[in-house]
Amino acid sequence: QKMWTVLGITSLPLIGGALDTYAVRHEVSDWYPTLKKPWWQPPPQAFPYVWTSLYTAMGYGSYLVYEELGGFTEDAVVPLGLYGLQLALNWSWPLLFFGAHKLKWAFVDVILVAVTAVATMVSWYPISRTALLLMVPYVSWLGILTSLNYCIWRDNPEKKNK
């Protein structure tokens, strides 16, 4: 039973990320290469590995919080609610950026992801330091992603007729 709980909670972000990737796969290969990007953009081949490790770490961190609080209890509403909110905002980003080509709204979304991810970390601090530390690489990556989104938005004006 416990093994299934660990696997289920840890894999939740991976499942959402995989569904996102599937939904926008054509835009990633056809539209994204046509955009002007900053010289410092991480290599495209790195993204699947980075996201897999970040999603796994945050998923396991959420499991540690869940376990420490005894499941979905009243005490878990804020820390797991913030986690769920940042995850939902995270999952909406590829749909805005790649799917809808709404670079400005994707930028707003990624800022909200970062803010709610930091709030998640703050709420996890008294519960599990390990869970908090598992979120640090994710929040660092969100800094890179936010900067990248901004530069792409700035350098690729959206067409008025789209």
N, C-alpha and C positions, 0 to 999 in steps of 0.2 A: 504493500500500500504506500509506504513512505517513498519508495523508489519512483513510483508513478507520479506522486506529487512533485518530487524534485524534477523529474523529467518534464512534466507538464508545465510547471511554472517557469522553468528555465528555458524551455523551447518556445514559449509564447511569443517573445519578440522575434525569434528566428522565423516563425511561421508568418507573422505579419510582414516581415521584411521580404520573405520569399514571394508572398502574394503581390507585394508592391513591385518587386523586380519583374515578375511575370507580366504585370499589368502595363508597365512602361518600357518593356524590353525593346520594342521597335523604335521608340523615341530616343532611347539611349544609343542605339546603333545608327540611326538615320539622322535625327535632328541635332543631338548634342555635339557631334563632331563638327557641325557647321558653325558653331558659336565661337566667338573670340573669347579666349580664356587667358588668365594670367600665366606668366612663365613658370610660376612656382606651384602650379597645380600638381597634386600628387599623380603618379601614373595611374591611368584608368584600371590597369590590371590589379592594383592594390585594393580598390574599393570593396570587392567581394570578401577578401580576407579580413580587411579591417572591420567591416560591418558584422561579419560572422563572429569575430572575437568580441566585439563590443556588445552585440546583442546577447551572446552567451554569458558574458560577465554580468551585465545588468540583470539578466533573467535570473541568474544564480543569486545575485545580491537581493533581488526581490523575494526569492525563496527564503533566504536567511532571515529577512525581516518577517515574512509570513510565519516562519517556524518559531522565531523568538516571541512573537506576539500571540502564539497559539491559534493561528489561522485568521480567518476574516472576522475578527472581533471588533468591538467598538474602538479599541485602541489602535486598530489597524486602518481605520477610515482615512485619516490624514496621510500617513506615510505611503500606504498602498494606493490611495486615491490620487495623490500627486504623481506617483509613479505611473499609474494608468493614464493620467492626463498627458504627461510628457510623452508616453509611448504612442498615444493616439495622435498627438500633434506630430510626432516623428513620422508616423506612418502616412500622414496627410502630405508631408513635404514632397515626396517624389511625384505624387499625383498633381500637385500644384506646379512644381518645377518642370518635370518632364512631360506629364500628361497634358496639362492645360497650357503650358508655356507661359505661365504667370510668374515671371521672375521676381517682381516686386512683392507679390503676395507670398511667394515661397520664402523670400527674405524675412518678411514679417513673421511667418510661421516658424522659421528656424530660430529667430530671436525668442519667440515664445517657448520653443522646445528647450533652449538653453536656460531660460529663466526657471521653467518648471523643473528641469533636471537639477539645477542648483538647489531649488526649494526641496526637492526630493532628498537630496544629499543631506541638507540641514535637518530634515525631519528624521532621517535614518541615523543621524549621529548618536543620539542617546540609546538607540536600539541595538545597532550592530556596526561597529567601526569597520569590520571587514566588508560589509555591504556598502558602506560609504566609499571605501577605497576602491571597490570594484567599479564604481561610477566615475572615478577620476579620469581614466583614459577616454571615456565617452564624452565627458564635458570638455576635455581638451580637444578632442576631434571636432566637437561642435563649434569650437572657436575657429578651427580651420575651415569647416564647412560654411559657417556664417560669412567669413571673409571671402571665400570663393564665390558664394552666392551673390554677395554684394558686388564684387568685381564683374561678374558675368552680367548682372542686371545693369550696372553702370555702362558697360562696354557693348551691350547688345540691346538697343532701344526696342521696345515692343512695338510691333506694327499696329497701327490704329484700326485696321480692318479685320484683325483677327479676333 
